[in-house]
């Protein structure tokens, strides 16, 4: 195994990066070339990068660990815990442990800490890295950061309703009927093409900033620019969409939806507080889950955050971890 250090993402290149992601266990859009590059441009433009690549004896790229300098002696994984729900070492499925071994052996004299965020519980980074680090004279630790509620989707909507408790099934159906009764002109719409998404971005950002205290501060000009650029690029590849519940008076709820493999992910949302009594966000989410089932998707991921409304849909919480690699205590 050969480890090389680069200071620009372009040293890897889009084609090689995406070929590696296609062979990896974790293929969420947060690890895509588009997401990583746009995040760097938006949030770490002046940061020093350390992009470590691993190639095998045949010269094949088998792993990439993209890090940026977050402070003295601290390097964090590129992607940002505030906007990326799943991050990890990018490596060929089944070769993660040998890639980690090569990376850790190459940094034997390095005194810096590496910090990863939002690593899925099933990742070898969580399961095997502490043992690998110990063999290299290093220390690695993993701790739960948050949980992602997820649904394994059945083959039909009726089958899905049958999995819910009677209380949750009744609530979803009651709120859906109420909106139909009190707002019969309500319309569900979805836009998937870049030009369509750009046309409706303004509606989404308006609802997002209105919906909860703190969201306006989160969605500043820099964040809005990031959203516009990255979602447009993902839409070109069929990986992003905007969903709306529109009333005659204007949009009442909106979702940013990401799709990868056989997964639909609820990435971000907004709703009009003046329409809260109609529960427009929950009703829109009912349509979104039903659409995923109809299209044969296998998994609905509510992504990070354990808001109560998500659990009305009967998901299971999956943990994501923060992982630190640093010199062992007492080492010289």
Buried (B, 14 or more C-beta within 10 A) or exposed (E): BEBEEBEEBEEBEEEBBBEBBEBBBBBBBBBBBBBBBBBBBBBBEEBEBBBBBBBBEEEBBBBBBBBBBBEEEBBBBBBBBEBBBBBBBBBBEEBBBBBBBBBBBBBEEBEBBBBBBBBBBEBBBBBBBBEBBEEBEBBBEBEEBBBBBBBEBBEEBEEBBEBBEEEBBEBBEEBBEBBEEEBEEBEBEBBBEBEBBBEBBEBBBBBBBBBEEEBEEEBEEEBBEBBBBBBBBBBEEEBBBBBBBBBEEEBBBBBBBBBBEEBBBBBBBBBBEEBEEBBBBBBBBBBBBBBBBEEEBBBBBBBBEEEEEBBBBBBEEBBBBBBBBBBEEEEE
